[in-house]
Amino acid sequence: MDALANLALGFGVALTLQNIAYCFIGVFLGTVVGVLPGIGPVTTVAMLLPISFTLSPVSAMIMLAGIYYGAQYGGSTTAILVNIPGEASSVVTTIDGHQMARQGRAGPALGIAAIGSFFAGCAATLLICVAAPPLAAIALEFGPAEYFSLMVCGLIAAVVLARGSVVKAIGMVVLGLLLGLAGTDVNSGIRRFTFGYTGLADGIEFVALSMAIYGIGEIVYNLEQKAAQADVMSRIGRVWPAWEDIRICIPSILRGTVLGSLLGVLPGGGALLAAFGAYTLEKKVAKPPRNFGNGDIRGVAAPESANNAGAQTSFIPMLTLGIPSNPTMAMMIGALMIHGISPGPRVMTERPELFWGLVASMWVGNLMLVILNLPLVGMWVKLLRIPYRMLFPAIIGFCCVGAFTVNSNMFDVLVMAFFAVFGYLCLKLECEPAPLILGFVLGPLMEENMRRALLISRGDPRVFVEEPISLAFLIAAVGLLLVVAAPAIRMKREEVLKE
């Protein structure tokens, strides 16, 4: 009964004219950035953070969330039609989706991608409604020691699942933690790591850092890469798939939804890991005849369902525990904190209209995305004709204006310029920036909970292993490190990530 009352509250918030408008803006922008390769939801959310501060917290979160799961839909369009994945999680879709397009079956491929995405998004949102309240109730019992150990475990999991070198990922996490410590110490009031700059008295501005690394650094890096040349298909044909196609894909959609929902909760995993996992599973368990790699429609249905389910369920740790499972969730936690809302389980009890309004808006947004993606597919294809180099000056200008308007401080623009160069160098050195962002967001929270736990225990560090839940998280963190350090597992992990 409580669930129905909560959903009624959520739909009452989500279906206001203002929030419907911001939900549409979010999913529309998400579809656009999904279609345009190289921009992505993280960059878009980073650029729109300054604008979100002028909105109410509910409207801001609905819009930012729409950008994230909307990008999963848009990425499949270009992956199928022109063999260019707009999103990293759509890479798998190119394998069979583009083969179907070359065989004159682009329409059914786009249709089954939209159907699978819609079903998976709705099912994963239902899972959030069911799983979030018990998780939040458990999390309310957490003390400072448990929160510290949980964040340690989350960061270690992000390192394990990060692409590339584990050593580099650990280095980026540590650097993010150190950057988060700059500013004024809350307990003593002493400025630390400011190097004499008064502009750093309140710490490094999150918006400046995120826009520098994802809004400028990554786009400069993408400009260096040679764009893949592909001919946009002029004829798409009938978009709605035949009943036989739908019947064959129902088990694939269900398997992709379940696997994506589970993997989406993992820190650092999310939609990308879900899509790869679903495609690998489908190749092993799908009924013959199997034609994967040559236009099997199940090779589109499974990963598209999985990446949308993963995108939705990645909100669970963010909403219930205050732990970001990927860089976009870290951006959303940053937006909450700047709105004066402390992320974590108390959001559900203290701000129920925010929590349930956001959950209900996901159903509304998924319905909007089906309407946007099927009839308007021709318009999205035309967007691909915009040269990427023409978008870059507009993005640079938008980032500079956004960084300045947050605090009306020119120093933040200089900080952004510095970290833009730093982010570009990291990408050139194959150091993934996502662990740095996660460490930067979690660093101050980890320090606060660690010091609070030590104050309660009068400086005794055994408090972190004496509490059973805290000990369990620390054991899990050590286990993850040992697993990834094992030679056989490390080689398998590198092989999977390379694929």
Summary of the structure (lengths in Angstrom):
residues: 499
radius of gyration: 22.1
end to end distance: 46.4
largest distance: 71.4
contacts: 1926
relative contact order: 0.18
helix: 76%
strand: 1%
